[in-house]
């Protein structure tokens, strides 16, 4: 494995137990029957009952098992062995009958020779992938002809921002493809406990994302952009009654999330 991906695997192994204990993931609520999926992805993916669904970069599987609760024959994939072990344990405990596979995205077609009705991925996944062309190729190869790929993700413009001394936000990171290294020691998005291990991240522009999917042979059905976020990405964001997070001033001036649905053409 690429040493950068191995560094990230170790980082996500460390994050798994921290995230599982956090209010952000609310494992107790999931065990009590909650669906962790947001309305956006449920509505834009559409009915899944009886369909095969592959969830890429599933972490410890709450969304995968939520799709199973909605009737999908769901398979989750992640490169963190700790996350997959936890996903399998939770799946056995709640009886959702999902399947979990330990693999990084790039090697998936070596260990999984299947095609699916739906390939799904969401929220904070692309920054962990150095090569989007290879990613899009795997997505296409895992889809049945006529199958649907769907992603809902943080907008790359949002990920250029960092907190400003004034309490707001300021552009800091490049919008365009860039590799970043973080030495560790800071909390993750889901808890206060510091994550000691380092990690790499990659910035991808919206143009790079769309071009990778189109280049793999997928037909883009829609690209939607949203002026809100599904978590508190920056300290000055506030949560509305609808559950989404927004900036207190000039919020609608720029996109914070996007979604893409694409189809694999029939032969």
VMD Tcl script that draws the C-alpha trace (Angstrom):
set ca {
  {0.00 0.00 0.00}
  {1.06 3.59 -0.69}
  {2.85 4.75 2.49}
  {0.56 7.78 2.64}
  {-2.53 5.56 2.59}
  {-0.95 3.33 5.24}
  {-0.34 6.42 7.38}
  {-4.01 7.31 6.95}
  {-5.15 3.78 7.76}
  {-3.33 3.98 11.10}
  {-4.92 7.40 11.68}
  {-8.42 6.06 11.04}
  {-7.78 3.03 13.23}
  {-7.05 5.45 16.05}
  {-10.13 7.53 15.24}
  {-12.52 4.58 15.24}
  {-12.85 4.10 19.00}
  {-12.97 7.87 19.59}
  {-15.74 8.29 17.03}
  {-17.72 5.31 18.27}
  {-17.84 6.87 21.75}
  {-18.80 10.35 20.49}
  {-22.13 12.15 20.52}
  {-21.47 13.00 16.87}
  {-22.03 9.39 15.78}
  {-24.61 8.55 18.51}
  {-24.17 4.79 18.33}
  {-26.74 4.35 21.10}
  {-29.34 6.14 18.99}
  {-28.51 3.94 16.02}
  {-28.86 0.82 18.14}
  {-32.28 2.11 19.22}
  {-33.39 2.15 15.57}
  {-32.39 5.53 14.16}
  {-31.44 6.02 10.51}
  {-28.20 8.00 10.22}
  {-28.73 9.10 6.61}
  {-29.69 12.71 5.87}
  {-32.80 13.63 3.89}
  {-30.69 14.84 0.96}
  {-29.10 11.50 0.19}
  {-32.28 9.51 0.89}
  {-34.28 11.68 -1.51}
  {-31.62 11.95 -4.22}
  {-30.65 8.28 -4.22}
  {-34.31 7.27 -4.19}
  {-35.87 3.94 -3.19}
  {-33.34 1.22 -2.42}
  {-35.52 -1.67 -1.32}
  {-34.33 -4.90 -2.93}
  {-31.38 -3.20 -4.64}
  {-27.70 -4.01 -4.18}
  {-25.77 -1.05 -2.75}
  {-22.01 -0.64 -2.32}
  {-20.92 1.97 0.22}
  {-17.33 3.11 -0.32}
  {-15.31 4.46 2.63}
  {-18.03 3.45 5.08}
  {-16.04 4.01 8.34}
  {-17.70 1.76 10.95}
  {-20.83 1.29 8.92}
  {-23.73 3.22 10.43}
  {-24.83 4.62 7.07}
  {-24.33 1.24 5.41}
  {-26.57 -0.41 7.99}
  {-29.06 2.44 7.64}
  {-29.36 1.66 3.92}
  {-29.93 -1.97 4.92}
  {-32.70 -0.84 7.28}
  {-34.28 0.86 4.27}
  {-34.27 -2.42 2.37}
  {-31.00 -2.38 0.44}
  {-28.71 -5.37 0.21}
  {-25.84 -3.27 1.48}
  {-22.08 -3.83 1.40}
  {-19.70 -1.44 3.17}
  {-15.99 -1.07 2.38}
  {-13.28 0.68 4.37}
  {-9.48 0.51 4.63}
  {-9.47 0.69 8.44}
  {-9.42 -2.81 9.92}
  {-10.56 -1.42 13.28}
  {-13.55 0.27 11.66}
  {-14.56 -2.85 9.73}
  {-14.25 -5.00 12.86}
  {-16.55 -2.61 14.72}
  {-18.99 -2.46 11.79}
  {-19.25 -6.25 11.74}
  {-19.82 -6.38 15.50}
  {-22.54 -3.71 15.36}
  {-24.15 -5.40 12.36}
  {-24.35 -8.69 14.28}
  {-25.72 -6.91 17.35}
  {-28.53 -5.05 15.57}
  {-29.20 -7.72 12.93}
  {-29.20 -5.54 9.82}
  {-27.64 -8.22 7.59}
  {-25.19 -5.85 5.92}
  {-21.81 -7.08 4.68}
  {-18.47 -5.42 5.39}
  {-15.21 -5.77 3.46}
  {-11.76 -4.58 4.53}
  {-10.07 -2.93 1.54}
  {-8.87 0.44 0.34}
  {-10.82 1.81 -2.60}
  {-8.05 1.32 -5.13}
  {-7.66 -2.41 -4.43}
  {-11.37 -3.16 -4.15}
  {-11.84 -4.86 -7.51}
  {-9.08 -7.32 -6.57}
  {-11.05 -8.60 -3.57}
  {-14.62 -7.98 -4.80}
  {-15.73 -9.22 -8.21}
  {-19.33 -7.96 -8.23}
  {-21.46 -5.26 -9.82}
  {-24.06 -3.26 -7.88}
  {-27.23 -1.34 -8.62}
  {-25.97 1.62 -6.57}
  {-22.52 2.82 -5.51}
  {-22.73 5.38 -2.70}
  {-20.22 7.51 -0.81}
  {-20.59 10.57 1.39}
  {-19.25 13.40 3.56}
  {-15.52 13.78 3.88}
  {-14.37 10.95 1.63}
  {-12.54 12.57 -1.28}
  {-9.83 14.27 0.80}
  {-8.44 10.81 1.60}
  {-7.92 9.87 -2.07}
  {-4.79 11.02 -3.93}
  {-5.96 9.87 -7.38}
  {-9.55 10.57 -8.45}
  {-9.17 8.98 -11.88}
  {-8.42 5.61 -10.26}
  {-11.28 6.13 -7.81}
  {-13.77 6.89 -10.58}
  {-12.59 3.84 -12.53}
  {-13.31 1.60 -9.51}
  {-16.75 3.22 -9.12}
  {-17.59 2.48 -12.74}
  {-16.28 -1.08 -12.61}
  {-18.41 -1.80 -9.51}
  {-21.63 -0.60 -11.16}
  {-24.01 -2.69 -13.20}
  {-24.87 -1.26 -16.64}
  {-27.69 1.16 -15.91}
  {-26.57 1.45 -12.28}
  {-26.38 4.67 -10.27}
  {-23.43 6.34 -8.58}
  {-24.20 8.94 -5.92}
  {-21.97 11.17 -3.81}
  {-22.86 13.91 -1.34}
  {-19.77 15.69 -0.10}
  {-18.34 18.88 1.37}
  {-17.81 21.46 -1.34}
  {-14.11 21.98 -2.15}
  {-14.61 25.73 -1.68}
  {-15.54 25.13 1.97}
  {-12.37 23.15 2.55}
  {-10.24 26.12 1.50}
  {-11.33 28.00 4.64}
  {-9.84 28.14 8.11}
  {-10.94 30.06 11.24}
  {-10.01 33.75 11.21}
  {-8.77 35.71 14.20}
  {-11.91 37.84 13.95}
  {-14.04 34.79 14.69}
  {-15.14 34.29 11.12}
  {-13.44 32.36 8.32}
  {-10.81 33.20 5.73}
  {-9.49 31.49 2.59}
  {-6.27 29.66 3.42}
  {-5.86 26.34 1.57}
  {-5.61 26.03 -2.20}
  {-8.83 25.28 -4.06}
  {-6.93 23.26 -6.63}
  {-5.33 19.82 -6.31}
  {-2.90 19.90 -3.42}
  {-1.37 17.42 -0.94}
  {-1.41 18.35 2.74}
  {0.34 16.70 5.69}
  {-0.89 17.06 9.29}
  {1.43 15.99 12.09}
  {-1.31 14.87 14.49}
  {-2.16 15.83 18.04}
  {-5.42 17.64 17.23}
  {-9.00 16.46 17.89}
  {-10.99 15.05 14.99}
  {-14.32 16.48 13.87}
  {-16.19 14.05 16.12}
  {-14.65 14.43 19.56}
  {-12.42 16.33 21.96}
  {-9.79 13.61 22.40}
  {-6.63 14.39 20.38}
  {-5.70 12.00 17.56}
  {-1.95 11.45 17.94}
  {-1.22 9.89 14.56}
  {-0.46 12.01 11.46}
  {-2.39 11.98 8.21}
  {-2.31 13.11 4.59}
  {-5.17 14.84 2.79}
  {-5.74 15.87 -0.83}
  {-7.74 18.83 -2.10}
  {-9.76 18.24 -5.29}
  {-11.64 20.90 -7.22}
  {-15.20 20.37 -8.38}
  {-13.97 20.33 -11.96}
  {-11.51 17.54 -11.17}
  {-14.26 15.47 -9.53}
  {-16.72 15.80 -12.42}
  {-14.02 15.21 -15.03}
  {-12.84 12.03 -13.29}
  {-16.37 10.58 -13.25}
  {-17.04 11.53 -16.86}
  {-13.65 10.19 -17.92}
  {-14.46 6.82 -16.37}
  {-17.49 6.56 -18.64}
  {-20.26 7.69 -16.29}
  {-23.01 10.05 -17.46}
  {-23.62 12.91 -15.03}
  {-27.34 13.16 -14.28}
  {-27.11 16.15 -11.95}
  {-24.74 18.27 -9.89}
  {-26.36 20.13 -6.97}
  {-24.70 22.66 -4.67}
  {-25.99 23.58 -1.21}
  {-25.52 26.69 1.02}
  {-25.32 24.71 4.27}
  {-23.27 21.96 5.89}
  {-24.10 18.75 7.74}
  {-21.70 19.49 10.63}
  {-19.94 22.45 12.24}
  {-17.08 22.74 9.79}
  {-15.88 26.05 11.28}
  {-16.32 27.41 14.82}
  {-18.60 30.32 13.91}
  {-21.19 28.16 12.12}
  {-24.57 27.82 13.86}
  {-27.12 25.03 13.61}
  {-30.59 25.83 12.34}
  {-33.88 24.23 13.34}
  {-33.59 22.06 10.23}
  {-30.36 20.52 11.59}
  {-28.04 22.07 8.99}
  {-25.10 24.31 9.90}
  {-24.64 27.79 8.38}
  {-22.49 30.88 8.73}
  {-24.13 33.72 10.70}
  {-23.38 36.29 7.97}
  {-23.47 36.11 4.16}
  {-24.11 32.37 4.34}
  {-25.80 32.07 0.96}
  {-22.85 33.66 -0.85}
  {-20.99 30.40 -1.44}
  {-21.59 26.62 -1.61}
  {-20.78 24.34 1.32}
  {-21.84 20.90 0.06}
  {-22.51 19.32 -3.31}
  {-24.08 16.15 -4.63}
  {-23.65 14.28 -7.90}
  {-25.72 11.46 -9.36}
  {-24.30 9.67 -12.37}
  {-25.35 6.66 -14.42}
  {-23.33 3.86 -16.00}
  {-24.62 3.57 -19.58}
  {-26.10 0.30 -20.68}
  {-24.10 -1.59 -23.28}
}
mol new
graphics top color blue
foreach p $ca { graphics top sphere $p radius 0.5 }
foreach p [lrange $ca 0 end-1] q [lrange $ca 1 end] { graphics top cylinder $p $q radius 0.2 }
display resetview
